[in-house]
C-alpha cells in the first residue's frame, strides 16, 4: 500500500475580496498545491475550503467545474497557448468552449489584448510572439470571462527581470481597475515584496503572513 504524503498541513488562511496576495516559499513548500486547492483543481482530504461562503469540499465535480468556469481565472508559468490559433483566438477560447458566441466575446477579447499592450499583435500566433507577449495573451485569456479570482502560478518564471516586472505591474493594474482578487505564487522575492500581503509557506504550513499598510493608511497615519 502506498504511503500517504501530506503536502499541506493545517493551513488556516482567509483571503478577502479585492486583495492581491503573493505566496512564496522554497520548492516543495506546498505553494502550487495550495494554489490548486484555491482553484478547486485539488480538493483537500480534510478540513474546509470556502469560496464566497460556499463550502467546496462537499459539492459535486460538475458544480466545481461550474465554479471554476464562472469565478476563477488561471495563469501558469507555461502559458499553454494553442499554437495553431492566433492571439485573439486563444483569448476567445474559454468562452467558445462554453458555447458563447464569438460575436459577443470578441469586443471584450480585443479590449483585453489592448489593455495588456498587444493591440497590434492580435493576429499573431504564439510562435510569432516573445515569451512576455505570450504570457500577456495568457493573462488576457484568463480574464475574458471576467473572473472574480485570478490565480497565477509562477507566471514570470520563464521571463527576464524587466518583462517579469511588466507582468507584475499588469496584475496591480487589473487589481486596481477591476477589483479582481489575485493570488500569485512566485519565487521572485523582490517582486513579492512589492505586494501588500505576502504569505510564506514552509513544509506545508503558513510560516508568515505579512501585511503592508496601503498608501491611504500610511497617509492617514501621517496626518493623525
N, C-alpha and C positions, 0 to 999 in steps of 0.2 A: 504494500500500500504506500502511495506517495506521501511525503511529509508535507504538512500544511505550512505554507510560507506566509507569514504576516508582513504585509507591506506598510500599512497604516495602522497605528496603534493609539486608540483613544483620542483622536483629534476632536476638539470642541471649538468650533470656529463659526462665526457669523459674518457674512459679507452683505453689506447693505446696498440697497438700490442706489445706483449712481456713483458707487465707489470705483476707484481704479487701484488695483492691488498687484504688487509684484510678489512672486513666490520664488525663493532662492533656496539653495542647499546643494551639498555635494551630490555627485552621481550616486544613485541608489538610495537617496533620502526619501523617495516616495513622491516626488513632485509631479511626475506625469500621471501616476496612478491617482493622486489627489485631484488633478485636473479632469481626468477621465470620469471620476465619480461625480464631480460637479456637473459634467456634461451628460451624465446618465449613460455614458458608454460602458462604464462598470458600475455595478451596484454593490455596496459594502455587504459583507456577510452578516454583520450585526450592527446595531446602532440605528440612528435616524438620519435621513437626508431629506431636507425640505427645500422646496423652491416656491417662492411666493406663497408660503403657507401650506403647500400641498406636500403630503408625505409620499416620497417617491419609492420607498422600498417595498410598498405594498401594491403598487399598480401593475397593470399588465404590460407586456412588452409593446403592444400596439399603442397603449397610452403613452409610454415613454418615448416611442418614436414620434408621436404627435407633438409632445412637449419639445423635443429636440428641434423638430421642423419649425415650430411656431416661435420658439422662445430663445434658442441658443444658436450662436454662430461660432464656427471653429476656424482657427488659423494655425497651421502646423509649420514646423521647421522646413519640411519638404512640402512644397505648395500643392502638389498633386493636381496640377492643371492638366487638362486633356490636350495633348499635343496637336491633334488634328483640327482643333477648333481655335478661332481667334479669341482675343481678349474679351470682346463683348459677349461672344457666345459662351465662354467659360463663366462669366459673371451671371449670365441668364440661367445657367444650367440648373441650380437648385429650384428655381421657380418652375422651369419647364418640366422637371421631374415630378413636381406636384400637380402638374396638369394645368398650370396657369398659362394664359395666352402670351405670346411674345409681344404682341402689340401693347398689352397692358404693362409688361415688365420692362420693355426696352427704354422708355424715358428715364426710369429710375436707374437702370444699369449704366446708361450713358452719363447720367449726373454723377454717379459714384466714381466712375472712371475719371471724370474731370476733377472730382474732389481729391482723388489720390494722385493727381498730376499726370494722367495718361489720356487726356482728351485726344491727342493726335496719334495714339497707339491702339485705338480700338480694334482695328482690322489686322493687327499683327498677331501671329501665332506665338506660342510660348518660346519656340526656338529662335525667334527673332527679337526677343526681349532679354534685357540683362537680368541678373538674379534679383536685384532690387525691384525692377519693374514687374517681374513675375510675382514677387511677394505682394506688391501693391494690387495686382489683379486678384490674388487670393484673398486679400483683405476686402476688396470691393465685393467679391463673391460671397464672403461671409456676412456682409451687411445687406445684401439685396432683398432679403425677406424681413428686414427691419427687426432683428432680434433684440431682446431686452438685455441679454447677457452675451458677451463676447469672450471666448476663451482662446488664449494664444499659448502654444507650447513651443518654446524656443524659436519664435518667429524670425529672429535675426541670426540664428546660429551659423548660417552659411554666408553671411554678408560681411562686408568690410565695416570698419567702425563708423565711417561717415554715413554710409547707407543705413546702417543699424540705427543711428541717431535719428535719421529722417523717418524711418518706420515707427520708432517710438514716439516721435513728435505727432505722427498721424493718430496714434492711439489717444494722446491727450486731446487733440482737436476733436476727435469723434466723441470722446467722453464729455467734453465741454459743450459741444454743439447739440448733441443728441441725448445726453444724459444716460448713455449706454453704460451699464456696469461692465467693467473689464477686468479680467484676471490674466496676468501674463507670467508664465514660468520662464525664467531666464538665468543663464549662467553669468551674464554681464552685470557685475555688482555695481559698476558706475552708473549704468542705466537704471538699474533697480533703485539705486539711491535717490534718483530724481522723482520717484513715485511717492505719493502722500502716505502710502501704507505698504510695508514690506513684511511678509511672513517668511520666516526661516524655518525650514524643516530639517530635522536630523533624526535618522533612524526611525522614520515613520511617525514622528511626533512633532508638534509645534515647539521649537526651541525659543523663538522670539516672535512677537507680534508688535511691530513698532509703527506708530502713527506719527506723522509730522503735522504740525498745525498748518492750516491753509493760510494764504496771503491775507484774507479778511480777518482771520483770528489773530494773526500777528499784528495787523494794523490796529485792531480793536484793543489788543493788549497794550500797544504803544501809546494809545490815546487815553487809556483808562486812568 
